[in-house]
Amino acid sequence: MPVVAFQRVRQVQVGGVAKDDLLRILERRNVSLNDYARTLFADTVFTTSDEEHEVRIAAVSLPELGLPDGGLYADIVDRAVDLGLQQCELELAPHLRLQYPDQPEGPYLTVASKKLRPDDSFPNGLYLRRTEGRLWLRGYNSGPDYIWPPDFSRFVFVYPCGLTAGHTTDMSDRLSDGRAIRL
């Protein structure tokens, strides 16, 4: 397995909060949810961990994964795993949303996670976005034949501690003169 130093890496505190409490906190912080997100939260298969723990994540673009023309979700996950990344627990998405309130408008952050149910009409997972100044945690539904465009979203994966990060202070890119471009 190759060791890849991804540039957008951060630590996220996950767990220690019941699902109903997460929903209340999201509401108090004015985070909007769509119907797909509410469906995921309502499902008993979506669980939260009792113990708080830290997870290191990387937000990667499809070109960074070697998919410059986009790809199927299965291909995206396979490529990420080949590079040493891992899928996230769905619970990571609401915690990341709460810990990343300064997300700029731009590419979505799709949390790469396993689908809770095999039903094609059931939402696949969650993504974060800011639009018109409003923070969202949104569920999405895409079929297995959907080709994700290369510039539509960055995908969030668990970045195992054995891998070396490019830097771990924020989720920004850097221009050649050192100025940050927010994720």
Phi and psi in degrees as a GROMACS rama.xvg file:
@    title "Ramachandran Plot"
@    xaxis  label "Phi"
@    yaxis  label "Psi"
@TYPE xy
-71.17  149.71  PRO-2
-98.0425  118.761  VAL-3
-114.877  132.416  VAL-4
-95.8753  91.4781  ALA-5
-74.2245  151.236  PHE-6
-91.3372  -30.7863  GLN-7
-100.536  91.1303  ARG-8
-128.27  140.727  VAL-9
-153.347  163.749  ARG-10
-96.029  141.242  GLN-11
-130.104  133.407  VAL-12
-84.2332  126.551  GLN-13
-129.997  145.322  VAL-14
93.383  177.238  GLY-15
78.6484  4.92177  GLY-16
-133.961  126.868  VAL-17
-65.9584  154.413  ALA-18
-57.3153  -44.6424  LYS-19
-62.3852  -37.9882  ASP-20
-67.9713  -38.1746  ASP-21
-58.2785  -44.0498  LEU-22
-60.4422  -42.7161  LEU-23
-64.5345  -40.8721  ARG-24
-65.7068  -43.3143  ILE-25
-58.3514  -43.9731  LEU-26
-63.3494  -45.1227  GLU-27
-62.782  -29.8978  ARG-28
-90.3797  11.049  ARG-29
60.4044  35.7695  ASN-30
-88.369  126.21  VAL-31
-85.5074  145.025  SER-32
-123.259  143.49  LEU-33
-94.242  177.07  ASN-34
-62.241  -36.8188  ASP-35
-62.596  -40.686  TYR-36
-63.9457  -42.1118  ALA-37
-64.2367  -37.7654  ARG-38
-61.5143  -43.6108  THR-39
-62.9774  -45.8021  LEU-40
-62.4122  -33.6453  PHE-41
-76.0394  -18.0965  ALA-42
-77.2984  135.764  ASP-43
-69.2893  -19.6208  THR-44
-71.515  -26.8494  VAL-45
-79.0212  107.695  PHE-46
-118.358  162.991  THR-47
-118.896  153.293  THR-48
-86.0219  143.786  SER-49
-71.6588  -34.066  ASP-50
-93.9302  133.665  GLU-51
-76.1923  138.628  GLU-52
-148.937  162.197  HIS-53
-100.89  136.609  GLU-54
-125.707  131.638  VAL-55
-92.9415  130.123  ARG-56
-124.564  159.203  ILE-57
-128.314  136.627  ALA-58
-104.341  117.126  ALA-59
-124.856  145.372  VAL-60
-87.4177  163.045  SER-61
-65.0164  -41.0936  LEU-62
-59.2717  -35.0345  PRO-63
-65.3854  -27.3983  GLU-64
-83.8672  -1.47387  LEU-65
87.8846  21.083  GLY-66
-120.549  70.7033  LEU-67
-66.1802  -19.6477  PRO-68
-102.834  9.91797  ASP-69
89.7042  -172.133  GLY-70
179.799  167.924  GLY-71
-69.6777  152.551  LEU-72
-56.3452  -43.2754  TYR-73
-60.2899  -39.4613  ALA-74
-68.0806  -37.2643  ASP-75
-62.7199  -48.4255  ILE-76
-64.6312  -43.9985  VAL-77
-59.7086  -43.5663  ASP-78
-65.5648  -42.6258  ARG-79
-61.9267  -43.396  ALA-80
-63.1312  -40.3515  VAL-81
-58.127  -29.4182  ASP-82
-92.1221  4.88191  LEU-83
96.7664  3.33126  GLY-84
-87.2367  166.171  LEU-85
-133.948  152.282  GLN-86
-66.8031  151.716  GLN-87
-90.3025  158.928  CYS-88
-74.3417  144.793  GLU-89
-57.6911  -31.8835  LEU-90
-56.6315  -25.7711  GLU-91
-61.4001  -34.5033  LEU-92
-57.9397  -51.5566  ALA-93
-66.11  -33.1862  PRO-94
-67.2398  -42.3953  HIS-95
-62.7075  -41.4722  LEU-96
-57.5248  -44.3594  ARG-97
-69.3389  -30.0569  LEU-98
-94.7082  1.76631  GLN-99
-130.574  58.2235  TYR-100
-72.4309  -15.7619  PRO-101
-96.0546  20.9366  ASP-102
-56.5622  125.926  GLN-103
-77.3024  165.25  PRO-104
-70.4272  145.026  GLU-105
149.975  -146.342  GLY-106
-58.3344  144.732  PRO-107
-70.6046  161.279  TYR-108
-113.779  102.236  LEU-109
-90.4061  120.042  THR-110
-80.6779  112.556  VAL-111
-72.7275  112.608  ALA-112
-143.912  162.469  SER-113
-73.7473  144.429  LYS-114
-68.3435  137.004  LYS-115
-70.3704  -37.3872  LEU-116
-134.047  145.585  ARG-117
-74.8166  -9.92917  PRO-118
-61.9902  124.184  ASP-119
-63.8084  -21.01  ASP-120
-88.1026  -7.02356  SER-121
-87.3869  141.683  PHE-122
-56.9919  144.636  PRO-123
-78.4503  -41.0483  ASN-124
-179.773  -159.756  GLY-125
-125.884  150.614  LEU-126
-139.256  157.794  TYR-127
-106.747  143.635  LEU-128
-157.035  157.597  ARG-129
-122.722  128.384  ARG-130
-141.393  133.598  THR-131
50.4623  39.8394  GLU-132
78.1016  0.884269  GLY-133
-104.756  132.772  ARG-134
-86.175  137.38  LEU-135
-128.317  147.658  TRP-136
-122.499  109.109  LEU-137
-118.319  141.256  ARG-138
-87.4011  156.457  GLY-139
-138.226  159.418  TYR-140
-133.777  119.309  ASN-141
-138.102  139.367  SER-142
-75.7026  167.973  GLY-143
-65.899  -17.1376  PRO-144
-96.5683  1.83905  ASP-145
-71.8596  128.975  TYR-146
-97.5797  115.415  ILE-147
-72.6909  125.175  TRP-148
-66.5981  151.947  PRO-149
-67.7966  -22.0528  PRO-150
-112.081  9.2446  ASP-151
-79.3585  -39.0132  PHE-152
-152.42  153.261  SER-153
-101.309  146.762  ARG-154
-105.495  135.466  PHE-155
-98.6161  125.703  VAL-156
-127.48  157.814  PHE-157
-70.3477  134.24  VAL-158
-111.042  96.5306  TYR-159
-55.0277  147.159  PRO-160
-62.239  -21.9513  CYS-161
-72.6965  -13.7526  GLY-162
-90.393  152.667  LEU-163
-94.6718  128.571  THR-164
-89.7839  149.627  ALA-165
-65.4778  -48.1387  GLY-166
-160.102  156.886  HIS-167
-125.067  20.8342  THR-168
-88.7653  -31.703  THR-169
-155.692  -172.6  ASP-170
-112.117  47.5286  MET-171
-114.944  158.222  SER-172
-94.498  163.761  ASP-173
-122.363  136.945  ARG-174
-77.7681  167.643  LEU-175
-61.1377  -25.1821  SER-176
-88.2566  5.78588  ASP-177
94.2628  -9.91307  GLY-178
-68.2001  142.65  ARG-179
-83.1435  140.445  ALA-180
-113.164  115.016  ILE-181
-65.2744  145.604  ARG-182
